[in-house]
Amino acid sequence: MTDAQPIAAKSPVDEVPPTGRLLVLGVQHVLVMYAGCVAVPLIVGTALQLDTRTIGLLVNADLVVAGIITLIQTLGIGKILGVRLPVVTGATFTAVTPMILIGQNFGLPGVYGSMIVSGIFGLLIAVPFSKIIRFFPPVVTGSVITIIGLSLISAAAGLIAGNDPTAPDYGNLSGLALAGGIVLVIILITRFVRGFISQIAVLTGLVIGALVAIPMGLTDFSGVAETPWFGVSAPFLFGAPEFPIAGVISMCVVMLVIFAESTADMLAISETTGERLSPGRIARGLAADGFSGVLGGVLNSFPDTIFAQNVGLVQLTGVRSRFVPAVAGAILLLLGLVPKFGEVVASLPGPVVGGAGLIMFATVTAVGIRTLHKVRFEGTNNLMIVAVSIGVGMLPVVAPSFYAKVPGAFEIIVGSSITSCVIVAFLLNLLFNHLSWRRPAADPVDVGSAAAIRHAAEPRSDA
């Protein structure tokens, strides 16, 4: 028919790569975020003095929930849950300190009861929160994404050199050389290789690093044989949930911060993929975060957020299909149900994971800087917003004990670099760019911000 309308081209986000490539790219996403994902149950379990077997059950539950929420975010459940973008979710570090404090005061039933209430709270406020996207222009999201990447670099340093400067093997030259070699391999592949191999540069670096680490005596896979093939923790493993008021309030604050983080990451992945975001789509992504709180509370896990390092991986590889991280979600679910597979990944030496992580976390920082490039600085106070928010956000990173004497409830907020940066950037943007009584006659509003807001809020058929 000559008058037929042309068929719209499929979005790169909805394209499905060939099966082999799909699997390999999915594995790469898992390897990039695995260490960060399992670090949360390890830190919380150790701080609450749980035994090794119990911590292992927390790790399994953590992977199961991360896999389920990643599948929901990438594939979606109708018009209820899921942003349908190439994102991977995992346990958020924002909840670590509050959960430890709640656990020390009220026990794990108090932790998981508070988490369930915060998840319900997140489900209820997802739509209202998505309506205030205009208060998250590039001057805010760029600052937050930058601080996320910068704060994660310290985690990469800890993986490479160790976390105890007094330990005899801290900063061991063999570990530093191995991590540096992995960084060099990834750079060379990215520079001189094209096509599929270039897209899996991070995975290739990890594999080469693991092989090199074997003759160096840095690997220990002895725990793999002792780990069972199948296993998952029962719901409410630690007893019926309890709901202490202080714990509930703390975790609800955490959920608000998770929403701010996820909103920034969704906007970043939207910029990377060219996929427009409606408020309804953002609300579905946030609702999935809220659901992770409920599901995590039932299955003895942790609230999830979109992982910035995987956003950086999408930027680095240029692979924008949401089905790639969907495969990663299925792998995470499998790892959670088959602990032996997870033990293999967990046995990778710290310098190997840290070397690859250094590039990924720095890439997140670069994405934030690129977002800030869209901000109008001339004739505005946006430079002050960026400077103060990043400065305040970096304090807990460069001086971890900076807020040691701050009251516990307040420390939950200011002790997190991401939380403090979000709050400061958000409030300063309101002060300088939204309070008309402070605005000079010349329009100081960031034109890049305005364009981003119109772009993000443009209605779509799936809104």
Summary of the structure (lengths in Angstrom):
residues: 463
radius of gyration: 21.7
end to end distance: 31.8
largest distance: 77.1
contacts: 1729
relative contact order: 0.20
helix: 70%
strand: 2%
